[in-house]
Amino acid sequence: MLDLLSGLRVVSFNHFLLGPMGIQALADLGADVIAVESTDGAWQRHWAGGDIWPDGHSALFLAANRNKRSLALDLKSASGREIALKLVDSADVVAENFRPGVMEKLGLGYERLKARKPSLIYASASGYGPDGPYVDKPGQDLLAQALFGMMAITGQAATGPRPAGASVIDHHGAALLAMGILAAVVRRQRTGQGCRVDASLMQSALDLQAESLVAWINAPVRPPGPQAFRHVAGWYFAAPYGVYATKDGHLAISLSPLSVLAGVSR
């Protein structure tokens, strides 16, 4: 663990992957992170990705909660909320990734905490942002890959959509969340002002596809859809770019025009 953020306290009301992983990045940099869990323990303590339990612990929980201290609170009780507010008073950053509106119902929403502590940085992660037509819909990595086109660009016309082999939208969203918080910390050092930071699965999915979507939208002849070729996940790099089966394994070729390869063969 580094100590670059030593002295920065983060109170984290996060669960599952995007939120905890984003805050874990701050903990790895030395921030003092207090993870608030339910009295039964965080949900991911009871569910392990791939049903893998090292020494009886959830692999999913271990992947996103190192370098944190945990505190169990019943946020639906008056005493639990009172303790949570005392934690807020000691915090530089409050982070959460409940569905929009949940923190407000608990008395821990942005406007209330901003009035209580104007210098506070309030970081919120969600599926589709704090407002808009999808605000109340559930957000999850697989759903986001389907909804925002990543499955199409990874899949092929013959076999249909295919998700990426890792929770890439959650992971990239975690990085965007941490980046936004760090930017807000720098701003507060200059101005003394707190602010709200938002990250979402939608933002992450579109950001991951910046190259491919921009190429597709601006193509002189737009393909019917961002479907991948058989040899590569993506439609906008032509052969020989891609991965090819050979007699004794697979061969990856990157950015080699046919003219270059023709010159090599002569």
JOFEN-V385511 format. One record per residue. N is the residue number from 1. PHI is phi in whole degrees, 0 to 359 (NA if undefined). PSI is psi in degrees with one decimal (* if undefined). NEAR is the number of other C-alpha atoms within 10 Angstrom. Layout:
# JOFEN-V385511
<<N,PHI,PSI,NEAR> <N,PHI,PSI,NEAR>>
This chain:
# JOFEN-V385511
<<1,NA,134.9,12> <2,273,169.0,11> <3,242,25.6,13> <4,297,-29.7,13> <5,252,22.0,15> <6,304,132.6,13> <7,97,-11.4,11> <8,268,124.0,18> <9,253,131.5,21> <10,240,125.7,25> <11,258,119.2,25> <12,248,117.1,26> <13,255,59.2,21> <14,244,158.2,23> <15,211,165.2,22> <16,64,-117.9,18> <17,237,-56.5,22> <18,304,-54.2,31> <19,298,-54.7,30> <20,301,-37.7,24> <21,290,-37.9,26> <22,297,-41.7,26> <23,286,-30.4,32> <24,301,-35.8,24> <25,300,-37.8,21> <26,290,-39.1,27> <27,297,-39.3,27> <28,297,-26.5,19> <29,270,4.3,17> <30,108,-1.6,20> <31,293,148.2,24> <32,274,104.9,22> <33,254,124.6,25> <34,252,111.8,21> <35,268,117.8,22> <36,271,121.9,23> <37,243,165.3,19> <38,289,167.9,15> <39,293,-17.7,11> <40,271,-1.0,11> <41,91,153.3,14> <42,305,146.7,19> <43,305,-40.2,13> <44,288,-10.6,18> <45,292,-23.7,18> <46,255,0.1,13> <47,222,126.1,17> <48,247,130.1,18> <49,303,125.5,12> <50,72,10.6,9> <51,55,43.4,10> <52,254,125.3,13> <53,231,80.1,17> <54,296,121.5,10> <55,52,32.1,7> <56,83,6.6,9> <57,252,149.2,15> <58,292,127.3,19> <59,297,-34.9,19> <60,296,-43.2,20> <61,296,-44.0,23> <62,296,-30.0,14> <63,290,-19.4,13> <64,227,14.3,21> <65,224,23.4,22> <66,286,157.8,17> <67,61,25.3,19> <68,243,154.4,22> <69,258,144.7,14> <70,244,147.7,16> <71,219,127.9,13> <72,268,126.4,14> <73,222,145.5,18> <74,266,97.0,16> <75,287,-8.8,20> <76,273,-7.8,12> <77,261,153.8,10> <78,297,-41.4,11> <79,293,-37.2,12> <80,295,-42.3,14> <81,293,-36.6,17> <82,297,-43.1,13> <83,295,-40.8,14> <84,299,-41.0,20> <85,293,-34.9,16> <86,294,-37.3,10> <87,296,-41.5,16> <88,301,-41.1,21> <89,299,-26.5,14> <90,265,-1.8,14> <91,263,152.0,21> <92,268,-33.2,21> <93,225,134.6,23> <94,246,129.9,26> <95,232,142.4,25> <96,208,153.3,25> <97,221,41.9,24> <98,287,167.8,16> <99,298,147.3,19> <100,308,132.5,21> <101,102,-22.5,13> <102,293,-46.1,13> <103,297,-34.6,17> <104,297,-42.3,13> <105,296,-29.6,10> <106,276,-2.5,13> <107,79,20.4,17> <108,236,25.3,20> <109,287,169.1,17> <110,300,-48.2,19> <111,297,-40.8,14> <112,293,-45.3,12> <113,290,-32.7,20> <114,297,-42.7,17> <115,294,-34.2,10> <116,286,-37.9,13> <117,215,91.7,17> <118,300,-24.6,14> <119,276,-0.1,20> <120,289,139.0,26> <121,263,121.5,26> <122,248,113.3,24> <123,249,125.2,24> <124,236,130.9,27> <125,244,138.3,26> <126,211,-178.9,25> <127,285,-45.7,28> <128,224,19.0,24> <129,96,174.3,20> <130,282,-9.6,17> <131,206,-179.6,9> <132,108,174.1,8> <133,294,-20.1,8> <134,256,10.2,12> <135,301,-33.9,16> <136,266,0.2,16> <137,277,149.3,11> <138,292,141.3,12> <139,245,133.1,17> <140,203,152.3,17> <141,305,-50.1,23> <142,298,-41.5,17> <143,296,-40.5,14> <144,293,-38.4,25> <145,299,-37.0,25> <146,286,-46.0,15> <147,291,-34.6,13> <148,251,17.4,16> <149,96,-5.7,20> <150,294,-35.3,27> <151,295,-34.8,23> <152,293,-42.3,22> <153,283,-22.1,27> <154,272,-28.8,22> <155,278,-178.9,23> <156,230,157.1,21> <157,301,-36.5,14> <158,285,-30.7,10> <159,247,-9.2,8> <160,89,-176.6,13> <161,299,149.9,19> <162,216,125.0,16> <163,287,157.9,20> <164,294,157.8,16> <165,283,-5.1,6> <166,227,165.4,10> <167,281,67.6,15> <168,294,-33.3,20> <169,288,-41.6,26> <170,301,-47.2,25> <171,295,-45.6,19> <172,291,-37.3,21> <173,299,-37.3,29> <174,298,-41.5,26> <175,295,-40.9,20> <176,294,-38.1,21> <177,298,-48.5,26> <178,298,-40.2,22> <179,297,-42.6,17> <180,296,-40.6,16> <181,296,-44.0,27> <182,297,-38.8,16> <183,296,-40.3,11> <184,294,-35.2,22> <185,296,-43.7,22> <186,298,-44.3,11> <187,299,-41.7,14> <188,293,-34.0,17> <189,297,-31.3,11> <190,275,-34.7,9> <191,244,-18.5,10> <192,80,1.8,12> <193,262,138.8,15> <194,276,179.5,20> <195,192,176.2,18> <196,257,139.0,18> <197,239,131.1,19> <198,238,138.6,20> <199,225,154.0,27> <200,210,160.8,26> <201,298,-39.1,28> <202,299,-48.0,21> <203,302,-44.7,20> <204,297,-45.7,25> <205,298,-43.2,23> <206,289,-37.7,18> <207,296,-39.3,15> <208,297,-26.3,16> <209,255,20.5,15> <210,306,-47.1,11> <211,295,-50.3,11> <212,291,-41.2,17> <213,291,-39.6,17> <214,296,-41.9,10> <215,296,-42.4,15> <216,294,-45.1,18> <217,295,-34.5,12> <218,259,9.1,9> <219,294,138.3,11> <220,304,-41.2,8> <221,238,104.9,8> <222,284,128.3,11> <223,297,158.9,12> <224,297,-20.6,7> <225,186,156.9,12> <226,285,63.9,25> <227,269,139.0,23> <228,283,153.3,22> <229,286,167.4,20> <230,297,-33.1,17> <231,269,-6.8,17> <232,203,148.3,21> <233,278,92.7,22> <234,145,147.6,20> <235,258,-13.1,20> <236,264,-0.2,20> <237,249,119.1,15> <238,277,163.2,15> <239,303,145.4,16> <240,267,10.0,17> <241,301,126.8,17> <242,148,-168.4,19> <243,242,129.9,16> <244,232,140.3,14> <245,287,137.8,10> <246,235,-178.7,8> <247,299,-37.9,6> <248,240,24.7,6> <249,154,-149.1,7> <250,233,150.0,10> <251,239,126.6,12> <252,258,127.0,12> <253,239,126.4,13> <254,240,122.4,12> <255,51,54.4,12> <256,238,99.2,13> <257,301,151.9,13> <258,302,-33.4,13> <259,297,-36.9,9> <260,293,-45.4,10> <261,295,-36.4,11> <262,296,-38.7,9> <263,294,-35.7,8> <264,293,-37.0,8> <265,285,-18.9,7> <266,278,*,5>>
